[in-house]
Amino acid sequence: MRRYLIFSITLIALIGLFVFIEDNSTTTFNILGVDITLPNALWVIIFLSIFLIFTTIYLSFTMLKNIFYKKRVEGDIKKILENIKNKILFINSFKDVKVLKEINNFTKNIAGLKIKAIETTNFEYISDLEKLENGEVVDISKYKLPKDNYWHKLYLKNKILSDENFAKEEFKKLKDEELKKLAFYIWAKSAKINEILKYNYEITKDIILAHINEDFSSLLKRTKLTPLEEIEIAKAIYQTKDPDKELEMIKDLKWGYAYLLLKYEHLDLAKEIIEQNNLKFFEYYLKLKECGERVEIDEYLQSRL
């Protein structure tokens, strides 16, 4: 403000001097019924000084307003920081603010070290993000996120899991390997076996079960199944074909093969397979059968698992 006054007074004096040098005449103005005659240079100085006075008053008012606003903002910041600390510490104390109300309201979303999705003005996107975290498909195109953004990837993941057609369409387009792999496992459930084998991904139990009515022997060569998964496949194929055909199809699955042999009561061959592969889990069942116990293999599994 001081610099403004010094500059303005200097400028007014220079303008008055310039007018005085160029035109030393006088001018008469009637002010409130009184004729006042003064040199033109002095009139210029008077009018510019009046303007200076009003601008100085305006600027002073603005500066005071900004000073008070700054103090209110600083006070709000302290209260917001205190509110954040209290929300994190689960202290039931919330202070209202005068200026930064929207930001302060956002702190209500905080619960310990987590953020809840309480929809607040200018923070509506929080609820969209929570829906994504919960596995929902939410249109987030309005946020214009880059393709490698975490939330964009999560949107694609949810879309792939919920929409088989989308998985089929996007599988070959995706660049992110994790998403591409996920889309593959969705797509492979309905794809032809020869198409599936073109891609170097491990075959899962779910893919095999999806093709249980086909000749899936080629898929078994690319899979690593747990004993329980092998048994699940054996259960799924049971009585869907000729017994010998079923046994032939899962011959490479030692656990599934042993289960199916026991299911069809081929006890001698089952015993041979169990002993060869050291499948101790089934040994007790065989002993029960040898003792004349009438125990069905599925009942045995339920009791032991």
Sequence and secondary structure as in RCSB ss.txt:
>XXXX:A:sequence
MRRYLIFSITLIALIGLFVFIEDNSTTTFNILGVDITLPNALWVIIFLSIFLIFTTIYLSFTMLKNIFYKKRVEG
DIKKILENIKNKILFINSFKDVKVLKEINNFTKNIAGLKIKAIETTNFEYISDLEKLENGEVVDISKYKLPKDNY
WHKLYLKNKILSDENFAKEEFKKLKDEELKKLAFYIWAKSAKINEILKYNYEITKDIILAHINEDFSSLLKRTKL
TPLEEIEIAKAIYQTKDPDKELEMIKDLKWGYAYLLLKYEHLDLAKEIIEQNNLKFFEYYLKLKECGERVEIDEY
LQSRL
>XXXX:A:secstr
 HHHHHHHHHHHHHHHHHHHHH   EEEEEETTEEEEEEHHHHHHHHHHHHHHHHHHHHHHHHHHHHHHHHHHHH
HHHHHHHHHHHHHTT       SS HHHHHHGGGEETTEE     TT THHHHHHHHHTT     GGG   TTSH
HHHHHHHHHHHH HHHHHHHTTT   HHHHHHHHHHHTTTS HHHHTTS   B HHHHHHTTTS  HHHHTTB  
 HHHHHHHHHHHTTSS HHHHHHHTTT HHHHHHHHHHTT HHHHHHHHHHTT HHHHHHHHHHHTT    HHHH
HHHH 
